[in-house]
Amino acid sequence: MALGPGKYDDLCTYVWTQSHAEGALVIILNGDHGQGFSCQASPMLLRRLPGILRDMAAQIDKDLVP
């Protein structure tokens, strides 16, 4: 669920405040509470997040090609 607190919300809040960023997204793979993500961002930035994630996925795919 993209809205409301997630199981890693405290960690994301810490990263967000410590980095003084406009927003933060924390993705956890096989963590203490399983897999999950948390996002701290304004509604405007949150609307841009799907495109940002698609761009990131494309870059990861590109980087994995030998």
PyMOL Python script that loads the backbone (N, CA, C, O; Angstrom):
from pymol import cmd

cmd.read_pdbstr("""\
ATOM      1  N   MET A   1       0.849  -1.181   0.000  1.00  0.00           N
ATOM      2  CA  MET A   1       0.000   0.000   0.000  1.00  0.00           C
ATOM      3  C   MET A   1       0.889   1.236   0.000  1.00  0.00           C
ATOM      4  O   MET A   1       1.804   1.359   0.814  1.00  0.00           O
ATOM      5  N   ALA A   2       0.614   2.124  -0.900  1.00  0.00           N
ATOM      6  CA  ALA A   2       1.451   3.318  -1.028  1.00  0.00           C
ATOM      7  C   ALA A   2       1.040   4.428  -0.071  1.00  0.00           C
ATOM      8  O   ALA A   2       1.827   5.342   0.175  1.00  0.00           O
ATOM      9  N   LEU A   3      -0.158   4.372   0.467  1.00  0.00           N
ATOM     10  CA  LEU A   3      -0.624   5.421   1.371  1.00  0.00           C
ATOM     11  C   LEU A   3      -0.724   4.877   2.789  1.00  0.00           C
ATOM     12  O   LEU A   3      -1.085   3.719   2.998  1.00  0.00           O
ATOM     13  N   GLY A   4      -0.405   5.711   3.740  1.00  0.00           N
ATOM     14  CA  GLY A   4      -0.445   5.292   5.142  1.00  0.00           C
ATOM     15  C   GLY A   4       0.874   4.697   5.569  1.00  0.00           C
ATOM     16  O   GLY A   4       1.726   4.397   4.731  1.00  0.00           O
ATOM     17  N   PRO A   5       1.052   4.522   6.867  1.00  0.00           N
ATOM     18  CA  PRO A   5       2.326   4.015   7.374  1.00  0.00           C
ATOM     19  C   PRO A   5       2.578   2.566   6.959  1.00  0.00           C
ATOM     20  O   PRO A   5       1.668   1.738   6.935  1.00  0.00           O
ATOM     21  N   GLY A   6       3.827   2.289   6.638  1.00  0.00           N
ATOM     22  CA  GLY A   6       4.240   0.928   6.317  1.00  0.00           C
ATOM     23  C   GLY A   6       5.068   0.363   7.451  1.00  0.00           C
ATOM     24  O   GLY A   6       5.329   1.041   8.445  1.00  0.00           O
ATOM     25  N   LYS A   7       5.477  -0.880   7.296  1.00  0.00           N
ATOM     26  CA  LYS A   7       6.228  -1.533   8.369  1.00  0.00           C
ATOM     27  C   LYS A   7       7.640  -0.982   8.520  1.00  0.00           C
ATOM     28  O   LYS A   7       8.290  -1.229   9.536  1.00  0.00           O
ATOM     29  N   TYR A   8       8.124  -0.244   7.531  1.00  0.00           N
ATOM     30  CA  TYR A   8       9.442   0.379   7.611  1.00  0.00           C
ATOM     31  C   TYR A   8       9.336   1.904   7.650  1.00  0.00           C
ATOM     32  O   TYR A   8      10.285   2.600   7.289  1.00  0.00           O
ATOM     33  N   ASP A   9       8.203   2.418   8.081  1.00  0.00           N
ATOM     34  CA  ASP A   9       7.967   3.858   8.102  1.00  0.00           C
ATOM     35  C   ASP A   9       8.943   4.600   9.014  1.00  0.00           C
ATOM     36  O   ASP A   9       9.421   5.677   8.655  1.00  0.00           O
ATOM     37  N   ASP A  10       9.243   4.046  10.177  1.00  0.00           N
ATOM     38  CA  ASP A  10      10.185   4.710  11.093  1.00  0.00           C
ATOM     39  C   ASP A  10      11.568   4.850  10.455  1.00  0.00           C
ATOM     40  O   ASP A  10      12.216   5.887  10.598  1.00  0.00           O
ATOM     41  N   LEU A  11      12.015   3.817   9.759  1.00  0.00           N
ATOM     42  CA  LEU A  11      13.317   3.853   9.095  1.00  0.00           C
ATOM     43  C   LEU A  11      13.316   4.897   7.976  1.00  0.00           C
ATOM     44  O   LEU A  11      14.277   5.651   7.823  1.00  0.00           O
ATOM     45  N   CYS A  12      12.244   4.935   7.203  1.00  0.00           N
ATOM     46  CA  CYS A  12      12.146   5.906   6.125  1.00  0.00           C
ATOM     47  C   CYS A  12      12.125   7.330   6.669  1.00  0.00           C
ATOM     48  O   CYS A  12      12.772   8.217   6.111  1.00  0.00           O
ATOM     49  N   THR A  13      11.392   7.552   7.742  1.00  0.00           N
ATOM     50  CA  THR A  13      11.351   8.873   8.363  1.00  0.00           C
ATOM     51  C   THR A  13      12.738   9.298   8.811  1.00  0.00           C
ATOM     52  O   THR A  13      13.123  10.454   8.637  1.00  0.00           O
ATOM     53  N   TYR A  14      13.492   8.367   9.388  1.00  0.00           N
ATOM     54  CA  TYR A  14      14.859   8.663   9.815  1.00  0.00           C
ATOM     55  C   TYR A  14      15.722   9.076   8.614  1.00  0.00           C
ATOM     56  O   TYR A  14      16.416  10.091   8.668  1.00  0.00           O
ATOM     57  N   VAL A  15      15.678   8.294   7.544  1.00  0.00           N
ATOM     58  CA  VAL A  15      16.467   8.592   6.353  1.00  0.00           C
ATOM     59  C   VAL A  15      16.072   9.954   5.782  1.00  0.00           C
ATOM     60  O   VAL A  15      16.932  10.750   5.403  1.00  0.00           O
ATOM     61  N   TRP A  16      14.788  10.209   5.725  1.00  0.00           N
ATOM     62  CA  TRP A  16      14.265  11.465   5.174  1.00  0.00           C
ATOM     63  C   TRP A  16      14.752  12.671   5.977  1.00  0.00           C
ATOM     64  O   TRP A  16      15.245  13.647   5.411  1.00  0.00           O
ATOM     65  N   THR A  17      14.609  12.594   7.291  1.00  0.00           N
ATOM     66  CA  THR A  17      14.996  13.741   8.119  1.00  0.00           C
ATOM     67  C   THR A  17      16.516  13.928   8.161  1.00  0.00           C
ATOM     68  O   THR A  17      16.996  15.062   8.156  1.00  0.00           O
ATOM     69  N   GLN A  18      17.262  12.850   8.203  1.00  0.00           N
ATOM     70  CA  GLN A  18      18.712  12.960   8.271  1.00  0.00           C
ATOM     71  C   GLN A  18      19.316  13.469   6.965  1.00  0.00           C
ATOM     72  O   GLN A  18      20.373  14.101   6.975  1.00  0.00           O
ATOM     73  N   SER A  19      18.655  13.200   5.847  1.00  0.00           N
ATOM     74  CA  SER A  19      19.192  13.618   4.556  1.00  0.00           C
ATOM     75  C   SER A  19      18.718  15.012   4.154  1.00  0.00           C
ATOM     76  O   SER A  19      19.223  15.587   3.190  1.00  0.00           O
ATOM     77  N   HIS A  20      17.749  15.556   4.893  1.00  0.00           N
ATOM     78  CA  HIS A  20      17.175  16.867   4.576  1.00  0.00           C
ATOM     79  C   HIS A  20      16.658  16.905   3.137  1.00  0.00           C
ATOM     80  O   HIS A  20      16.758  17.926   2.457  1.00  0.00           O
ATOM     81  N   ALA A  21      16.104  15.779   2.685  1.00  0.00           N
ATOM     82  CA  ALA A  21      15.627  15.648   1.311  1.00  0.00           C
ATOM     83  C   ALA A  21      14.162  16.077   1.196  1.00  0.00           C
ATOM     84  O   ALA A  21      13.456  16.212   2.195  1.00  0.00           O
ATOM     85  N   GLU A  22      13.729  16.284  -0.040  1.00  0.00           N
ATOM     86  CA  GLU A  22      12.322  16.586  -0.291  1.00  0.00           C
ATOM     87  C   GLU A  22      11.455  15.346  -0.071  1.00  0.00           C
ATOM     88  O   GLU A  22      10.271  15.456   0.248  1.00  0.00           O
ATOM     89  N   GLY A  23      12.044  14.187  -0.241  1.00  0.00           N
ATOM     90  CA  GLY A  23      11.314  12.944  -0.044  1.00  0.00           C
ATOM     91  C   GLY A  23      12.287  11.796   0.091  1.00  0.00           C
ATOM     92  O   GLY A  23      13.475  11.929  -0.203  1.00  0.00           O
ATOM     93  N   ALA A  24      11.770  10.667   0.540  1.00  0.00           N
ATOM     94  CA  ALA A  24      12.606   9.477   0.689  1.00  0.00           C
ATOM     95  C   ALA A  24      11.769   8.245   0.394  1.00  0.00           C
ATOM     96  O   ALA A  24      10.578   8.193   0.700  1.00  0.00           O
ATOM     97  N   LEU A  25      12.404   7.273  -0.195  1.00  0.00           N
ATOM     98  CA  LEU A  25      11.791   5.978  -0.450  1.00  0.00           C
ATOM     99  C   LEU A  25      12.766   4.926   0.037  1.00  0.00           C
ATOM    100  O   LEU A  25      13.921   4.897  -0.389  1.00  0.00           O
ATOM    101  N   VAL A  26      12.310   4.069   0.918  1.00  0.00           N
ATOM    102  CA  VAL A  26      13.130   2.983   1.434  1.00  0.00           C
ATOM    103  C   VAL A  26      12.499   1.683   0.964  1.00  0.00           C
ATOM    104  O   VAL A  26      11.321   1.426   1.214  1.00  0.00           O
ATOM    105  N   ILE A  27      13.289   0.865   0.281  1.00  0.00           N
ATOM    106  CA  ILE A  27      12.842  -0.443  -0.174  1.00  0.00           C
ATOM    107  C   ILE A  27      13.684  -1.471   0.560  1.00  0.00           C
ATOM    108  O   ILE A  27      14.913  -1.433   0.508  1.00  0.00           O
ATOM    109  N   ILE A  28      13.019  -2.384   1.239  1.00  0.00           N
ATOM    110  CA  ILE A  28      13.704  -3.404   2.032  1.00  0.00           C
ATOM    111  C   ILE A  28      13.461  -4.770   1.408  1.00  0.00           C
ATOM    112  O   ILE A  28      12.323  -5.148   1.128  1.00  0.00           O
ATOM    113  N   LEU A  29      14.537  -5.497   1.196  1.00  0.00           N
ATOM    114  CA  LEU A  29      14.464  -6.849   0.666  1.00  0.00           C
ATOM    115  C   LEU A  29      14.900  -7.825   1.748  1.00  0.00           C
ATOM    116  O   LEU A  29      16.039  -7.769   2.212  1.00  0.00           O
ATOM    117  N   ASN A  30      14.011  -8.711   2.148  1.00  0.00           N
ATOM    118  CA  ASN A  30      14.298  -9.735   3.156  1.00  0.00           C
ATOM    119  C   ASN A  30      14.816  -9.133   4.463  1.00  0.00           C
ATOM    120  O   ASN A  30      15.811  -9.601   5.016  1.00  0.00           O
ATOM    121  N   GLY A  31      14.144  -8.108   4.948  1.00  0.00           N
ATOM    122  CA  GLY A  31      14.522  -7.471   6.206  1.00  0.00           C
ATOM    123  C   GLY A  31      13.916  -8.173   7.408  1.00  0.00           C
ATOM    124  O   GLY A  31      13.302  -9.232   7.280  1.00  0.00           O
ATOM    125  N   ASP A  32      14.094  -7.576   8.568  1.00  0.00           N
ATOM    126  CA  ASP A  32      13.577  -8.143   9.817  1.00  0.00           C
ATOM    127  C   ASP A  32      12.063  -8.363   9.780  1.00  0.00           C
ATOM    128  O   ASP A  32      11.546  -9.287  10.407  1.00  0.00           O
ATOM    129  N   HIS A  33      11.365  -7.511   9.044  1.00  0.00           N
ATOM    130  CA  HIS A  33       9.904  -7.602   8.948  1.00  0.00           C
ATOM    131  C   HIS A  33       9.477  -8.046   7.556  1.00  0.00           C
ATOM    132  O   HIS A  33       8.366  -7.748   7.119  1.00  0.00           O
ATOM    133  N   GLY A  34      10.351  -8.751   6.865  1.00  0.00           N
ATOM    134  CA  GLY A  34      10.051  -9.193   5.512  1.00  0.00           C
ATOM    135  C   GLY A  34      10.344  -8.091   4.512  1.00  0.00           C
ATOM    136  O   GLY A  34      11.037  -7.121   4.818  1.00  0.00           O
ATOM    137  N   GLN A  35       9.812  -8.251   3.326  1.00  0.00           N
ATOM    138  CA  GLN A  35       9.998  -7.246   2.289  1.00  0.00           C
ATOM    139  C   GLN A  35       8.964  -6.150   2.454  1.00  0.00           C
ATOM    140  O   GLN A  35       7.861  -6.384   2.950  1.00  0.00           O
ATOM    141  N   GLY A  36       9.330  -4.963   2.037  1.00  0.00           N
ATOM    142  CA  GLY A  36       8.390  -3.860   2.119  1.00  0.00           C
ATOM    143  C   GLY A  36       9.035  -2.568   1.692  1.00  0.00           C
ATOM    144  O   GLY A  36      10.221  -2.517   1.367  1.00  0.00           O
ATOM    145  N   PHE A  37       8.231  -1.524   1.700  1.00  0.00           N
ATOM    146  CA  PHE A  37       8.742  -0.209   1.362  1.00  0.00           C
ATOM    147  C   PHE A  37       7.982   0.837   2.148  1.00  0.00           C
ATOM    148  O   PHE A  37       6.879   0.604   2.641  1.00  0.00           O
ATOM    149  N   SER A  38       8.600   1.983   2.245  1.00  0.00           N
ATOM    150  CA  SER A  38       7.963   3.129   2.873  1.00  0.00           C
ATOM    151  C   SER A  38       8.403   4.368   2.121  1.00  0.00           C
ATOM    152  O   SER A  38       9.528   4.443   1.626  1.00  0.00           O
ATOM    153  N   CYS A  39       7.515   5.329   2.042  1.00  0.00           N
ATOM    154  CA  CYS A  39       7.797   6.555   1.304  1.00  0.00           C
ATOM    155  C   CYS A  39       7.339   7.748   2.133  1.00  0.00           C
ATOM    156  O   CYS A  39       6.254   7.742   2.714  1.00  0.00           O
ATOM    157  N   GLN A  40       8.180   8.760   2.174  1.00  0.00           N
ATOM    158  CA  GLN A  40       7.849  10.042   2.800  1.00  0.00           C
ATOM    159  C   GLN A  40       8.022  11.092   1.722  1.00  0.00           C
ATOM    160  O   GLN A  40       9.148  11.370   1.309  1.00  0.00           O
ATOM    161  N   ALA A  41       6.937  11.678   1.262  1.00  0.00           N
ATOM    162  CA  ALA A  41       7.017  12.663   0.188  1.00  0.00           C
ATOM    163  C   ALA A  41       5.738  13.478   0.142  1.00  0.00           C
ATOM    164  O   ALA A  41       4.689  13.050   0.623  1.00  0.00           O
ATOM    165  N   SER A  42       5.846  14.659  -0.445  1.00  0.00           N
ATOM    166  CA  SER A  42       4.667  15.486  -0.657  1.00  0.00           C
ATOM    167  C   SER A  42       3.778  14.813  -1.700  1.00  0.00           C
ATOM    168  O   SER A  42       4.255  13.980  -2.469  1.00  0.00           O
ATOM    169  N   PRO A  43       2.504  15.159  -1.734  1.00  0.00           N
ATOM    170  CA  PRO A  43       1.625  14.590  -2.768  1.00  0.00           C
ATOM    171  C   PRO A  43       2.138  14.855  -4.187  1.00  0.00           C
ATOM    172  O   PRO A  43       2.006  13.998  -5.061  1.00  0.00           O
ATOM    173  N   MET A  44       2.722  16.034  -4.422  1.00  0.00           N
ATOM    174  CA  MET A  44       3.255  16.349  -5.750  1.00  0.00           C
ATOM    175  C   MET A  44       4.411  15.413  -6.111  1.00  0.00           C
ATOM    176  O   MET A  44       4.474  14.906  -7.231  1.00  0.00           O
ATOM    177  N   LEU A  45       5.317  15.188  -5.168  1.00  0.00           N
ATOM    178  CA  LEU A  45       6.445  14.297  -5.415  1.00  0.00           C
ATOM    179  C   LEU A  45       5.974  12.850  -5.527  1.00  0.00           C
ATOM    180  O   LEU A  45       6.500  12.084  -6.334  1.00  0.00           O
ATOM    181  N   LEU A  46       5.006  12.482  -4.736  1.00  0.00           N
ATOM    182  CA  LEU A  46       4.470  11.121  -4.779  1.00  0.00           C
ATOM    183  C   LEU A  46       3.871  10.820  -6.157  1.00  0.00           C
ATOM    184  O   LEU A  46       3.982   9.695  -6.645  1.00  0.00           O
ATOM    185  N   ARG A  47       3.242  11.806  -6.780  1.00  0.00           N
ATOM    186  CA  ARG A  47       2.679  11.606  -8.121  1.00  0.00           C
ATOM    187  C   ARG A  47       3.764  11.323  -9.162  1.00  0.00           C
ATOM    188  O   ARG A  47       3.506  10.656 -10.163  1.00  0.00           O
ATOM    189  N   ARG A  48       4.968  11.826  -8.927  1.00  0.00           N
ATOM    190  CA  ARG A  48       6.084  11.585  -9.849  1.00  0.00           C
ATOM    191  C   ARG A  48       6.777  10.248  -9.603  1.00  0.00           C
ATOM    192  O   ARG A  48       7.540   9.783 -10.449  1.00  0.00           O
ATOM    193  N   LEU A  49       6.520   9.632  -8.463  1.00  0.00           N
ATOM    194  CA  LEU A  49       7.243   8.432  -8.057  1.00  0.00           C
ATOM    195  C   LEU A  49       7.118   7.264  -9.038  1.00  0.00           C
ATOM    196  O   LEU A  49       8.134   6.624  -9.308  1.00  0.00           O
ATOM    197  N   PRO A  50       5.954   6.945  -9.586  1.00  0.00           N
ATOM    198  CA  PRO A  50       5.907   5.820 -10.535  1.00  0.00           C
ATOM    199  C   PRO A  50       6.857   6.002 -11.721  1.00  0.00           C
ATOM    200  O   PRO A  50       7.520   5.049 -12.130  1.00  0.00           O
ATOM    201  N   GLY A  51       6.928   7.203 -12.271  1.00  0.00           N
ATOM    202  CA  GLY A  51       7.854   7.454 -13.379  1.00  0.00           C
ATOM    203  C   GLY A  51       9.305   7.333 -12.958  1.00  0.00           C
ATOM    204  O   GLY A  51      10.132   6.796 -13.696  1.00  0.00           O
ATOM    205  N   ILE A  52       9.614   7.835 -11.764  1.00  0.00           N
ATOM    206  CA  ILE A  52      10.977   7.730 -11.239  1.00  0.00           C
ATOM    207  C   ILE A  52      11.361   6.261 -11.078  1.00  0.00           C
ATOM    208  O   ILE A  52      12.476   5.867 -11.422  1.00  0.00           O
ATOM    209  N   LEU A  53      10.447   5.460 -10.560  1.00  0.00           N
ATOM    210  CA  LEU A  53      10.719   4.028 -10.364  1.00  0.00           C
ATOM    211  C   LEU A  53      10.870   3.306 -11.704  1.00  0.00           C
ATOM    212  O   LEU A  53      11.718   2.424 -11.836  1.00  0.00           O
ATOM    213  N   ARG A  54      10.055   3.671 -12.699  1.00  0.00           N
ATOM    214  CA  ARG A  54      10.201   3.063 -14.023  1.00  0.00           C
ATOM    215  C   ARG A  54      11.569   3.390 -14.612  1.00  0.00           C
ATOM    216  O   ARG A  54      12.220   2.521 -15.193  1.00  0.00           O
ATOM    217  N   ASP A  55      12.007   4.640 -14.465  1.00  0.00           N
ATOM    218  CA  ASP A  55      13.330   5.032 -14.953  1.00  0.00           C
ATOM    219  C   ASP A  55      14.432   4.252 -14.237  1.00  0.00           C
ATOM    220  O   ASP A  55      15.399   3.816 -14.863  1.00  0.00           O
ATOM    221  N   MET A  56      14.282   4.082 -12.933  1.00  0.00           N
ATOM    222  CA  MET A  56      15.269   3.316 -12.167  1.00  0.00           C
ATOM    223  C   MET A  56      15.307   1.869 -12.635  1.00  0.00           C
ATOM    224  O   MET A  56      16.385   1.301 -12.810  1.00  0.00           O
ATOM    225  N   ALA A  57      14.140   1.269 -12.840  1.00  0.00           N
ATOM    226  CA  ALA A  57      14.075  -0.122 -13.299  1.00  0.00           C
ATOM    227  C   ALA A  57      14.730  -0.277 -14.663  1.00  0.00           C
ATOM    228  O   ALA A  57      15.446  -1.250 -14.901  1.00  0.00           O
ATOM    229  N   ALA A  58      14.492   0.669 -15.555  1.00  0.00           N
ATOM    230  CA  ALA A  58      15.110   0.620 -16.880  1.00  0.00           C
ATOM    231  C   ALA A  58      16.627   0.712 -16.771  1.00  0.00           C
ATOM    232  O   ALA A  58      17.344   0.016 -17.490  1.00  0.00           O
ATOM    233  N   GLN A  59      17.119   1.565 -15.879  1.00  0.00           N
ATOM    234  CA  GLN A  59      18.563   1.699 -15.701  1.00  0.00           C
ATOM    235  C   GLN A  59      19.170   0.423 -15.124  1.00  0.00           C
ATOM    236  O   GLN A  59      20.253   0.005 -15.536  1.00  0.00           O
ATOM    237  N   ILE A  60      18.474  -0.195 -14.174  1.00  0.00           N
ATOM    238  CA  ILE A  60      18.959  -1.461 -13.608  1.00  0.00           C
ATOM    239  C   ILE A  60      19.020  -2.521 -14.696  1.00  0.00           C
ATOM    240  O   ILE A  60      20.018  -3.231 -14.814  1.00  0.00           O
ATOM    241  N   ASP A  61      17.950  -2.636 -15.502  1.00  0.00           N
ATOM    242  CA  ASP A  61      17.947  -3.593 -16.614  1.00  0.00           C
ATOM    243  C   ASP A  61      19.126  -3.343 -17.552  1.00  0.00           C
ATOM    244  O   ASP A  61      19.816  -4.280 -17.954  1.00  0.00           O
ATOM    245  N   LYS A  62      19.353  -2.079 -17.897  1.00  0.00           N
ATOM    246  CA  LYS A  62      20.442  -1.720 -18.796  1.00  0.00           C
ATOM    247  C   LYS A  62      21.796  -2.086 -18.197  1.00  0.00           C
ATOM    248  O   LYS A  62      22.674  -2.591 -18.895  1.00  0.00           O
ATOM    249  N   ASP A  63      21.958  -1.831 -16.905  1.00  0.00           N
ATOM    250  CA  ASP A  63      23.234  -2.118 -16.236  1.00  0.00           C
ATOM    251  C   ASP A  63      23.521  -3.629 -16.148  1.00  0.00           C
ATOM    252  O   ASP A  63      24.681  -4.032 -16.062  1.00  0.00           O
ATOM    253  N   LEU A  64      22.484  -4.449 -16.168  1.00  0.00           N
ATOM    254  CA  LEU A  64      22.662  -5.897 -16.032  1.00  0.00           C
ATOM    255  C   LEU A  64      23.010  -6.597 -17.345  1.00  0.00           C
ATOM    256  O   LEU A  64      23.417  -7.759 -17.344  1.00  0.00           O
ATOM    257  N   VAL A  65      22.850  -5.896 -18.456  1.00  0.00           N
ATOM    258  CA  VAL A  65      23.181  -6.490 -19.749  1.00  0.00           C
ATOM    259  C   VAL A  65      24.692  -6.498 -19.899  1.00  0.00           C
ATOM    260  O   VAL A  65      25.337  -5.455 -19.792  1.00  0.00           O
ATOM    261  N   PRO A  66      25.267  -7.692 -20.149  1.00  0.00           N
ATOM    262  CA  PRO A  66      26.738  -7.763 -20.273  1.00  0.00           C
ATOM    263  C   PRO A  66      27.268  -7.062 -21.502  1.00  0.00           C
ATOM    264  O   PRO A  66      28.478  -7.044 -21.728  1.00  0.00           O
TER     265      PRO A  66
END
""", "prot")
cmd.dss("prot")
cmd.show_as("cartoon", "prot")
cmd.util.cbc("prot")
cmd.orient("prot")
